[in-house]
Amino acid sequence: MGTPLNTSVPTRLPAGKNGTAEKLLVAASELMIERASIEVSLSDIAQKSGVNAALVKYHFGNKDGLLLALLARDAATEMSGLEYLISQPISPTAKLKLHIGGIIRAYHQFPYMNRLIHYLLHESSPEAADEVSQFFVAPLLEFHRRLLAEGVKAGEFRDIDPVLFYTSLIGACDHLFFGRHAMSRATGVGPVTDEVCRQYIKHMEALICGGMLEERKGRMANSE
């Protein structure tokens, strides 16, 4: 799931074509990771990037435009791999496991991603919300719909609502990386390391795949 491809909002993605815009996006990303927060100011981003804050308006329109471009950049690799994955000559269950791992790794690389999605969908402009829906939510839901239907047709999955599946998988990512701070205070668990990420991928594979296959296994057991 790592095939690079442009998203559907090229006007919001100047990073690959412009060094100044890329510096601003990299600085914003690094600050959000360092602070475990999306609350970073344009002056902080400008200082870290070495770029004049006035250039944010030139390249992105405003701060929300920068955040939208950052989300599009960060999500691009995972989102672009969906069509490639669905076309592979492997079982739906194998595709599902690869998808689970890919989504969790994307959130591990960019742990602020879900907070950024929430902000742009609910606290920014209607235009920003529409763009996030178009390049992230809608394609992901459509991929889930196609993959789940393929699994049902192959006799591997029980019939599952794609919206509920989306909510379960994306919600699980959200809580690992955002809820980790609350758990750290309550139980003393450490940060999300590479090893924690690997363990979580295995856990979610077993949890999701096990739940999706449970009904079929029960029918098979009853027929024996």
MARPAZA-467436 format. One line per 8 residues: number of its first residue (from 0); their letters; for each residue x, y, z of N, C-alpha, C, O, CB. Coordinates in steps of 0.2 Angstrom, whole numbers, m for minus. Glycine has a CB too. Layout:
BEGIN
NUM	A	X Y Z X Y Z X Y Z X Y Z X Y Z; ... $
END
This chain:
BEGIN
0	MGTPLNTS	4 m6 0 0 0 0 4 6 0 3 11 4 m5 0 6; 9 7 m4 14 12 m4 15 16 m10 20 19 m11 20 11 m1; 10 14 m15 11 17 m22 9 25 m22 3 26 m21 7 13 m27; 14 29 m23 12 36 m23 8 38 m29 8 36 m34 19 41 m23; 3 43 m27 m2 45 m33 m4 52 m30 m6 53 m24 m7 40 m34; m6 57 m35 m9 63 m33 m16 62 m30 m19 57 m32 m9 68 m38; m18 66 m25 m25 66 m23 m29 70 m28 m27 73 m33 m25 68 m16; m35 71 m26 m40 74 m31 m40 82 m29 m44 85 m32 m47 71 m30 $
8	VPTRLPAG	m35 84 m25 m35 91 m24 m28 94 m25 m25 97 m21 m37 93 m17; m26 94 m32 m19 96 m33 m18 104 m32 m12 105 m31 m18 95 m41; m23 108 m32 m22 115 m30 m20 116 m23 m18 121 m21 m29 119 m32; m22 111 m19 m20 111 m12 m13 108 m10 m11 107 m5 m25 108 m8; m10 105 m16 m4 101 m14 2 104 m19 4 101 m23 m5 94 m16; 4 110 m17 10 113 m20 17 110 m18 22 111 m21 10 120 m20; 16 106 m13 23 104 m9 28 100 m14 34 102 m14 21 99 m4; 25 96 m18 30 92 m22 33 96 m28 38 94 m31 26 86 m25 $
16	KNGTAEKL	30 102 m29 32 107 m35 35 113 m32 38 116 m36 26 108 m39; 35 114 m26 38 121 m23 41 120 m17 39 117 m12 32 126 m22; 48 121 m17 52 120 m11 50 124 m5 50 122 1 59 122 m12; 47 130 m6 45 135 0 39 132 3 38 131 9 44 142 m2; 34 130 m1 28 126 2 30 120 5 27 119 11 23 125 m4; 34 116 3 36 110 6 39 111 13 38 108 18 41 106 2; 43 117 13 46 118 20 41 120 25 42 118 31 51 124 19; 36 124 23 31 125 27 27 119 30 25 119 36 26 130 24 $
24	LVAASELM	25 115 25 22 108 27 26 104 32 23 101 37 20 105 21; 32 103 30 37 99 35 37 102 42 37 99 47 44 99 31; 38 109 42 38 112 48 32 111 52 32 110 58 40 120 47; 26 112 49 20 111 53 19 104 55 17 103 61 14 113 48; 21 99 51 21 92 53 25 91 59 23 88 64 23 88 47; 31 93 59 36 92 64 34 95 71 35 92 76 43 94 62; 31 101 70 29 105 76 23 101 80 23 100 86 27 112 75; 18 98 75 13 95 78 15 88 81 12 86 87 8 93 73 $
32	IERASIEV	20 85 79 22 79 82 26 80 88 25 77 93 27 75 77; 30 86 88 34 87 94 29 89 100 30 88 106 39 93 93; 24 93 98 19 96 103 13 91 105 9 92 109 17 102 102; 13 86 101 7 81 101 0 86 101 m4 84 105 7 77 108; 0 90 97 m6 95 96 m6 98 89 0 99 86 m5 100 101; m12 100 87 m12 103 80 m12 111 81 m13 115 77 m18 101 76; m12 113 88 m12 120 89 m5 123 88 m1 124 93 m15 121 97; m3 125 82 3 128 81 2 134 77 m3 135 73 8 123 77 $
40	SLSDIAQK	5 140 79 4 146 76 8 147 69 13 143 68 6 152 80; 6 152 65 9 153 59 16 156 60 21 154 56 6 158 54; 17 159 65 24 162 67 29 156 69 34 156 67 23 167 73; 26 151 73 30 146 75 32 142 69 38 139 68 26 141 80; 27 141 64 29 137 58 34 141 54 38 138 51 22 136 54; 33 147 53 38 151 49 45 151 52 50 150 49 35 158 49; 45 152 59 52 151 62 55 145 61 61 145 60 51 153 70; 51 139 62 54 133 61 57 131 54 62 128 53 50 127 64 $
48	SGVNAALV	53 134 49 54 133 42 59 137 39 62 136 34 48 133 38; 60 143 43 64 148 40 61 152 34 65 155 30 71 145 38; 55 152 34 51 155 28 47 161 31 44 160 37 46 150 24; 46 166 28 42 172 30 34 169 31 32 166 26 42 178 25; 31 171 36 24 169 37 20 172 32 14 169 31 22 171 44; 21 177 29 17 180 24 16 175 18 12 176 14 20 187 22; 21 171 17 21 166 11 16 161 12 14 157 7 28 163 10; 13 160 18 8 155 19 2 157 15 m1 153 11 6 155 27 $
56	KYHFGNKD	0 164 15 m5 166 11 m4 165 4 m9 163 0 m7 173 13; 2 166 2 3 166 m6 3 158 m8 0 157 m13 11 168 m7; 5 154 m4 5 147 m6 m2 143 m4 m4 139 m8 11 143 m3; m5 145 1 m10 141 4 m17 145 5 m22 142 7 m8 138 10; m16 151 5 m22 156 6 m23 158 13 m23 164 15 m28 152 4; m22 153 18 m22 155 25 m20 148 29 m18 144 26 m30 157 27; m20 149 35 m18 143 39 m22 137 38 m19 131 38 m18 145 47; m29 137 38 m33 131 36 m31 128 29 m31 122 29 m40 133 36 $
64	GLLLALLA	m29 133 25 m27 130 18 m20 126 19 m20 121 16 m26 136 13; m16 128 23 m10 125 24 m11 118 28 m9 113 26 m5 129 29; m16 118 33 m18 112 36 m21 107 31 m20 101 32 m22 113 42; m25 110 27 m28 105 22 m23 102 17 m24 96 16 m34 109 18; m18 106 15 m13 103 11 m9 98 15 m7 93 12 m9 109 8; m8 99 21 m4 95 25 m7 88 26 m4 83 25 m2 98 32; m14 88 27 m18 82 27 m18 78 21 m17 72 21 m25 83 30; m19 82 15 m19 79 9 m12 76 7 m12 70 5 m21 84 3 $
72	RDAATEMS	m7 79 9 0 76 8 1 70 12 3 65 9 5 81 10; m1 70 18 0 65 23 m4 59 21 m2 53 22 m1 67 30; m10 60 19 m15 54 17 m14 52 10 m16 46 8 m22 57 18; m10 55 6 m9 54 m1 m7 46 m3 m10 43 m7 m5 58 m5; m2 44 1 1 38 m1 m4 32 1 m5 28 m3 8 37 3; m7 33 7 m11 27 9 m17 27 5 m20 22 3 m13 28 16; m20 33 3 m26 34 m1 m25 31 m8 m29 28 m11 m29 41 m1; m19 33 m11 m18 31 m18 m17 24 m19 m18 21 m24 m12 35 m20 $
80	GLEYLISQ	m15 20 m13 m14 13 m14 m20 9 m14 m20 3 m15 m9 11 m8; m26 12 m12 m32 8 m12 m34 5 m18 m36 m1 m18 m38 13 m10; m34 8 m24 m35 5 m30 m31 0 m32 m32 m5 m35 m36 11 m36; m24 1 m30 m19 m4 m32 m21 m10 m28 m20 m16 m30 m12 m1 m30; m22 m10 m21 m23 m15 m17 m30 m19 m19 m29 m25 m19 m24 m13 m10; m35 m16 m21 m41 m19 m22 m40 m23 m29 m44 m28 m30 m47 m14 m23; m35 m22 m33 m34 m25 m39 m30 m31 m39 m29 m35 m44 m32 m20 m45; m27 m32 m33 m22 m37 m32 m25 m44 m32 m30 m45 m29 m18 m36 m26 $
88	PISPTAKL	m22 m49 m35 m24 m56 m35 m23 m60 m29 m20 m65 m29 m21 m60 m41; m25 m57 m23 m25 m61 m17 m32 m61 m14 m36 m57 m16 m20 m57 m12; m32 m64 m8 m39 m65 m5 m41 m59 m2 m37 m54 0 m39 m71 0; m48 m58 m1 m50 m52 2 m48 m51 9 m46 m46 12 m58 m52 3; m47 m57 13 m44 m57 20 m37 m54 20 m35 m50 24 m44 m64 23; m33 m56 15 m26 m54 14 m26 m46 13 m22 m42 15 m22 m57 9; m31 m44 8 m31 m37 7 m33 m33 13 m30 m28 14 m36 m36 1; m38 m36 17 m40 m32 23 m34 m31 28 m33 m26 31 m46 m36 26 $
96	KLHIGGII	m30 m37 29 m24 m36 33 m19 m31 31 m17 m27 35 m21 m43 34; m18 m31 25 m13 m26 22 m16 m19 23 m12 m14 25 m12 m27 14; m23 m18 22 m26 m11 23 m25 m9 30 m24 m4 32 m33 m12 21; m27 m14 35 m27 m12 42 m20 m10 44 m19 m5 47 m29 m18 46; m15 m14 42 m8 m12 43 m6 m5 40 m2 m1 43 m3 m17 41; m8 m4 34 m6 2 31 m9 8 34 m6 14 35 m9 2 23; m16 8 36 m19 13 40 m16 15 46 m14 21 48 m26 12 41; m14 10 50 m11 11 57 m4 14 56 m2 18 60 m11 4 60 $
104	RAYHQFPY	0 11 51 7 14 50 6 22 48 10 26 50 10 10 44; 1 23 44 0 30 42 m1 35 48 2 40 48 m6 31 37; m5 32 52 m7 36 58 m1 36 63 0 41 67 m13 33 62; 3 31 63 10 31 67 14 36 64 18 40 68 13 24 67; 15 37 58 20 42 55 17 49 56 21 53 57 20 40 47; 11 50 56 8 56 57 2 56 62 m4 56 61 4 59 50; 4 56 68 0 54 74 m6 60 75 m10 59 79 3 54 80; m5 66 72 m10 71 72 m15 70 67 m20 75 67 m6 78 72 $
112	MNRLIHYL	m15 65 63 m19 65 57 m27 65 59 m30 69 56 m18 59 53; m29 61 64 m36 61 65 m38 68 68 m44 70 67 m37 55 69; m34 71 72 m36 77 75 m37 83 70 m41 87 70 m31 80 80; m32 82 65 m33 87 59 m39 85 55 m42 90 53 m26 86 54; m41 79 54 m47 77 50 m53 80 54 m57 83 51 m48 70 50; m53 79 61 m59 82 65 m59 89 64 m65 92 63 m58 80 72; m54 93 65 m54 100 64 m56 102 58 m61 107 57 m47 103 66; m54 100 52 m55 102 46 m63 100 44 m66 104 40 m51 99 40 $
120	LHESSPEA	m65 95 47 m72 93 45 m77 97 49 m83 98 47 m73 85 47; m75 99 55 m80 101 60 m79 108 62 m84 112 65 m81 97 66; m73 111 62 m71 117 65 m68 122 60 m67 128 61 m66 117 70; m67 120 54 m65 125 49 m71 127 44 m76 127 46 m59 121 44; m69 128 38 m74 131 33 m78 125 30 m76 119 30 m71 135 28; m84 126 27 m88 121 24 m84 119 18 m84 113 16 m94 124 21; m80 123 15 m76 121 9 m71 116 11 m69 112 7 m73 127 5; m67 118 16 m62 113 19 m65 106 20 m62 101 19 m58 116 25 $
128	ADEVSQFF	m71 106 24 m74 100 25 m76 96 19 m75 90 19 m81 101 29; m78 100 14 m80 96 8 m74 93 4 m74 87 2 m83 101 3; m68 97 5 m62 94 2 m60 88 5 m58 83 2 m57 99 2; m60 88 12 m58 82 16 m62 76 14 m60 70 14 m58 84 24; m69 77 14 m73 72 12 m72 69 5 m72 63 4 m81 75 12; m70 73 1 m69 71 m6 m62 67 m7 m62 62 m10 m69 77 m11; m57 69 m3 m50 66 m5 m49 61 1 m44 57 0 m45 71 m5; m53 61 6 m51 56 11 m57 51 13 m57 45 12 m48 59 18 $
136	VAPLLEFH	m62 54 16 m68 50 18 m71 46 13 m72 40 14 m73 55 22; m73 50 8 m77 46 2 m73 41 m1 m76 35 m2 m79 51 m3; m67 42 m3 m63 36 m6 m62 30 m1 m62 25 m3 m57 39 m9; m61 32 5 m60 27 10 m66 22 11 m66 16 11 m57 29 16; m72 26 12 m78 22 12 m80 18 6 m82 12 7 m84 27 14; m78 21 0 m80 17 m6 m75 11 m6 m77 5 m8 m79 21 m12; m69 12 m4 m64 6 m4 m67 1 1 m67 m5 m1 m57 8 m2; m69 3 7 m72 m2 12 m78 m6 9 m79 m12 10 m73 1 18 $
144	RRLLAEGV	m82 m2 5 m88 m5 3 m86 m10 m2 m89 m16 m2 m92 0 m1; m81 m9 m7 m79 m14 m12 m76 m20 m9 m77 m25 m11 m75 m10 m17; m71 m18 m4 m68 m24 m1 m72 m29 3 m72 m35 3 m62 m21 4; m77 m26 7 m82 m30 11 m86 m34 6 m88 m40 7 m86 m25 15; m89 m31 1 m93 m34 m4 m89 m40 m7 m92 m45 m9 m95 m30 m10; m83 m39 m9 m78 m44 m12 m78 m50 m7 m78 m56 m9 m72 m41 m14; m77 m48 m1 m76 m53 5 m82 m57 6 m82 m64 7 m74 m50 11; m88 m54 5 m94 m58 6 m95 m62 0 m97 m68 1 m100 m53 6 $
152	KAGEFRDI	m94 m60 m6 m95 m64 m12 m90 m70 m12 m92 m75 m14 m93 m60 m18; m84 m69 m9 m79 m75 m9 m81 m80 m3 m78 m85 m2 m72 m72 m8; m86 m78 1 m88 m82 7 m83 m81 13 m83 m86 17 m88 m89 4; m79 m76 13 m74 m75 18 m77 m70 24 m75 m71 30 m68 m72 16; m81 m65 22 m84 m61 27 m91 m61 28 m95 m63 23 m82 m53 25; m93 m60 34 m101 m59 35 m103 m52 32 m98 m48 31 m103 m60 42; m109 m51 31 m111 m44 29 m110 m39 34 m113 m39 39 m119 m45 26; m106 m34 32 m105 m29 37 m106 m22 34 m104 m21 28 m97 m29 40 $
160	DPVLFYTS	m109 m17 38 m110 m11 35 m103 m7 34 m100 m7 39 m115 m7 40; m102 m4 28 m95 m1 27 m94 5 32 m89 7 34 m95 2 20; m100 9 34 m99 14 38 m97 12 45 m93 15 48 m106 18 38; m100 7 47 m98 4 54 m91 2 54 m87 2 59 m103 m1 56; m89 m2 48 m82 m4 48 m77 2 48 m72 2 51 m81 m8 41; m79 7 44 m75 13 44 m74 16 51 m68 18 53 m78 18 39; m79 17 54 m79 19 61 m75 15 66 m71 18 70 m87 20 64; m75 9 65 m72 4 69 m64 5 68 m60 6 73 m74 m3 68 $
168	LIGACDHL	m62 5 62 m55 5 60 m52 12 61 m47 12 65 m54 3 53; m55 17 59 m52 24 60 m53 26 67 m48 29 70 m56 29 55; m58 24 71 m59 25 78 m53 22 82 m51 25 87 m65 23 80; m52 16 80 m46 12 83 m40 16 83 m36 16 87 m46 5 81; m38 18 77 m32 22 76 m32 29 80 m27 30 83 m31 24 68; m38 32 80 m39 38 84 m37 37 91 m33 41 94 m46 41 83; m40 32 94 m39 31 101 m31 29 103 m29 30 108 m44 26 104; m28 25 98 m21 23 100 m17 29 100 m13 29 105 m19 18 94 $
176	FFGRHAMS	m18 33 95 m13 39 95 m15 45 99 m11 49 101 m12 41 88; m22 46 99 m24 52 103 m26 50 110 m24 54 115 m30 55 99; m29 45 111 m31 43 118 m25 40 122 m25 39 128 m36 37 117; m19 39 118 m13 37 122 m11 41 128 m9 39 133 m7 36 117; m12 48 127 m10 53 132 m15 51 138 m12 52 144 m11 60 129; m21 50 137 m25 49 143 m23 42 147 m23 42 153 m33 49 141; m22 37 143 m20 31 145 m13 31 149 m12 28 154 m19 25 140; m9 36 146 m2 37 150 m3 39 157 0 37 161 2 41 146 $
184	RATGVGPV	m8 44 158 m9 47 164 m12 42 169 m11 41 175 m13 53 164; m16 37 166 m20 33 170 m16 26 172 m17 24 177 m27 31 167; m12 24 167 m9 18 168 m2 18 167 2 13 169 m12 13 163; 1 23 165 8 24 164 11 21 158 17 20 158 12 21 170; 7 19 153 10 16 147 14 22 143 13 28 144 4 14 142; 19 19 140 23 24 136 21 26 130 15 25 128 30 20 135; 25 29 126 23 32 119 22 26 114 23 21 115 28 37 116; 19 28 108 18 23 103 24 22 99 26 26 95 12 25 98 $
192	TDEVCRQY	28 17 101 34 16 97 33 11 91 27 9 90 39 12 102; 38 10 87 38 6 82 35 m1 84 31 m4 80 44 5 78; 38 m4 90 36 m10 92 28 m10 94 25 m15 93 40 m12 98; 26 m5 98 19 m4 99 15 m4 93 9 m7 93 18 2 103; 17 m1 88 13 0 82 13 m7 79 7 m9 76 17 4 77; 18 m11 79 18 m18 76 13 m22 80 9 m26 77 25 m21 76; 13 m22 87 9 m26 91 1 m24 90 m3 m28 89 11 m25 98; 0 m17 88 m7 m15 87 m9 m17 81 m15 m19 80 m7 m7 88 $
200	IKHMEALI	m5 m18 76 m7 m20 69 m9 m28 70 m15 m29 67 m1 m20 64; m5 m32 73 m7 m39 74 m14 m39 78 m18 m43 77 m1 m42 78; m14 m35 84 m20 m35 88 m26 m33 84 m32 m37 84 m20 m30 94; m26 m28 80 m32 m26 76 m33 m31 70 m39 m32 68 m31 m19 73; m28 m34 67 m29 m39 62 m34 m45 65 m38 m47 62 m23 m42 59; m31 m47 71 m35 m53 75 m42 m51 77 m47 m54 76 m31 m55 81; m43 m44 79 m49 m42 82 m54 m41 76 m60 m44 77 m48 m36 86; m52 m38 71 m56 m36 65 m58 m42 61 m64 m44 60 m54 m31 61 $
208	CGGMLEER	m53 m46 59 m54 m52 55 m57 m57 59 m62 m60 56 m47 m54 53; m56 m58 65 m59 m63 69 m67 m61 70 m71 m66 69 m56 m63 76; m68 m55 71 m75 m53 71 m79 m54 65 m85 m56 65 m76 m46 74; m76 m52 59 m79 m53 53 m80 m60 51 m85 m61 47 m75 m49 48; m76 m64 53 m76 m71 51 m80 m76 56 m81 m82 54 m69 m74 50; m82 m73 61 m85 m77 67 m91 m81 64 m92 m86 66 m86 m73 73; m96 m77 61 m102 m80 59 m101 m85 54 m105 m90 55 m107 m74 56; m97 m84 49 m95 m90 44 m93 m96 48 m95 m101 46 m91 m87 39 $
216	KGRMANSE	m88 m95 53 m85 m101 56 m91 m104 60 m91 m111 60 m80 m98 61; m95 m101 63 m101 m104 66 m105 m108 62 m107 m113 63 m105 m99 70; m107 m105 56 m111 m109 51 m107 m115 49 m110 m121 48 m112 m105 45; m100 m115 48 m97 m121 45 m97 m126 51 m97 m132 49 m89 m119 44; m96 m124 57 m96 m128 63 m102 m132 63 m103 m138 65 m94 m125 69; m108 m128 62 m114 m131 63 m116 m136 57 m120 m141 58 m120 m126 63; m113 m135 51 m114 m140 46 m110 m146 46 m111 m151 42 m113 m136 39; m105 m146 50 m101 m152 51 m104 m158 55 m101 m163 55 m94 m151 54 $
END
